[in-house]
Amino acid sequence: DGEEIHYRFNKTDMSLERSTDGGINYLALTAPEVDIEVLKFYVRGERSTDNEQPRVLLVFQGFAGPEGKTRTVFSLQTLITQRLLDR
């Protein structure tokens, strides 16, 4: 649709954030009781001339639960792809 979406890691809040207005305003995607410690983006196929399906591998690790209580450690990985090949 031509919409540009920005993602970032907020080191102060230890959260993943998203912006749909060109990176001016960001909203948290993670709950306040979730702390992200590792966040990595691996991008492939970003050039329109590379003839690869655009995709991003997102890897993150952290803790869930209120501080001072038993917290759950987690590791997640997901692959995000664009529907259409760049032309």
N, C-alpha and C positions, 0 to 999 in steps of 0.2 A: 504493500500500500504506500510505500515511500515514507512511512513514519520512521523517524530515527529514535531509537531507545538507548539510553545510557544506563550502565550499571556501575556501581562503585562499592568499595569496601570502606565503611566508616570506622576508622581506628578508635575513635572516642567511644562509640557505642558498641563496637565489635559486631556490627550488623552489615547485612547486604542491603543496598538501596537501589532504587530505580527512578529514572527521570524520563518523562515523555515530552519535555519542553526544551530540548536542546542542552540539558545539563544545568539548568538554572535552579530548579527546585527538585529535591529528592524526597522520596517516601521510603520508609523501611519496609523490606520484604520479610524480615525475620521478627519474631516476637521478642519483647524486652527480656524474657528469661532465657533467650538463646544467645550464646556468645560464639561467634565465628573466630577461630584462631588461625586457620589456613584457608586461603581463597586463591585459586589459580584458574586462569582462562587459557586454554590452548586453542588457537584459531587456525583453521586450514581453509583453503579455497577462497580467501578474501579478495583476490584479484580477479577481475572480470576476464582476464586473458589466460588464467591458469587451467581452464577447462575442468575444474574440480567442483563438486557440490559444496557450497559454503556450509561450514559447520564449526561449532564451538564445543569443546569438552570442558565442562565445569566441574571442578573438584573442590570440595570444602570439608573441613573438619572443625569440630568444636564441642561445646557442652550445652546441655539443656537442663533446665530446672533452676529453682531459686538458689541464690548464694547462701551458704551456711547450711544447706541440707544436702542430701545425696543427689549428685548431679549425674546425668547420663552422658557418656562420651559417644559421639557419633562421627561417622565418615560417610560422605555421600559423593556420588559421581553421576553425572547425567550428560548426554550428548544432545545438542540442539542443532537442528539443521534447517536450512532455508528450503522452502518447497520447490522453487524454481532455480534452475541453473542460470548464473549470470550470463548475459549475452553482450 
